[in-house]
Amino acid sequence: MLRRLTSLVLPLLLAGCAGTLPLTAQTTASVPPTILVSIDGFRPDYLDRGVTPHLNALAAEGARAAFMRPSFPSITFPNHTTLVTGLRPDHHGIVGNVMEDPAIPGGFTLSNHAAVTDRRWWDEAEPIWVTAEKHGVHTGTMFWPGSEAAIHGVRPTYWQPFDGTVSNDARVDVVLGWLDKPAAQRPRFLTLYFDKVDHEGHLHGPQSGEVTQAAADVDEAIGRLVDGLAARHAAANIVIVSDHGMADVSAARVIRIDQVAPAGSYRVVVAGPYAGIAPTPGHDADLASALLAPHDHMQCWRKGDVPARLAYGKNPRVPPFICLADVGWLISENGTGGETKNLGAHGFDNAAPEMHATFIAEGPSIRAGVTLPGFDNVDVYPFVMRLIGVPALPSDGDIAPLVGALK
């Protein structure tokens, strides 16, 4: 695999104390590209199904974590933003897949193209590609939440708007094509995103054959990436992550808000494994009395009282009340929402094993045969910034848990 290509580039001076000191101009001159790959919804235990030989080889030849803990809420857009900023959702502002902000009319949903491309939703933080571009480093994003907006007025050198119909192989080939560019135009930081594992997990549940097949399919794409790099004699660091895991759910395990709170007292902003709820005018006390009482399989808080370990509730975009279901249960406005149709879901307590995410890193800057203890996904940001030789901005992350993976 990529290990045999290490001799093609000068080694990075990342040993010992270099794990915590800035890279020098001499070392950055030979920094290999880093490809940050997200496999949406890929639980660490999917590697044990016998269908991921390429991923398992990268884990064996490089470094892997026992697990990576997502940030709360354990859903897609908040955690993809955390991975590339090192900030918790409360701090980077992407607090959900569905959001409201009085300063931005229309609200935010994944299917709202105008919102997804509106930099105002994203400007509370600065992702890796923006910082890199400001330092004169070319970047390329083959799909990543936020990369379609000109955050702080800056775009990646190369990027494509998300299109779920683009095949896994085609996504890989775009990235390889960017690496074929002349040295002066070649990106040093690239992203690659696969969504099928998450899609099948929602429809069929994490234990399903469909998820196993999706894992096999994305593993083939990873093999295509590795083989493409080898054919080009190109050494690159590959960092593979997921944003969250997946849990079994059922329409038989649903908590209905319309059976908990008085009619007319609330408005559900988002529902599912967790719910964000706002009181209607004049009904704050009524709603608080109903939600804050004890409930089977659900606990609710005012946003300012969300447990500190969840690091959530301070951002103005967080709804006034947050409710969290037990793993395997769902919160629904009236029991008929789309969240009740699936057999898999995520968004539960980020400490739950079912929500754990995957971390693998392999390449010329990575030590071989390293297994890291579990760590928080905010720590990926300073690690990747170190790999690409660009100074990291202040964040909630800490490179210390990942220093053992660096040469």
Secondary structure, DSSP 4 states (H G I P E B T S, - for coil): -GGGGGGGSPPPS-SGGGGTSPPPHHHHTTPPPEEEEEETT--GGGGGSS--HHHHHHHHHSEEES-EEPPSS-SHHHHHHHHHH---HHHHS---SSEEETTEEEEE-TT-HHHHT-GGGTTTS--HHHHHHHTT--EEEES-TTTTS-BTTB--SEEE---TTS-HHHHHHHHHHHHTS-GGG--SEEEEEE-HHHHHHHHH-TTSHHHHHHHHHHHHHHHHHHHHHHHTT---EEEEE-S---EE--TTSEEEGGGTS-TTSEEEEE-BSEEEEEEPTT-HHHHHHHHSS-BTTEEEEEGGGS-GGG--S-STTS-SEEEEEPTT-EEESSS-SGGGS-SEE--S-TTSGGG-B-EEEESTTB-SSEEEPPEEGGGHHHHHHHHHT-PPPS-S--SGGGGGGB-
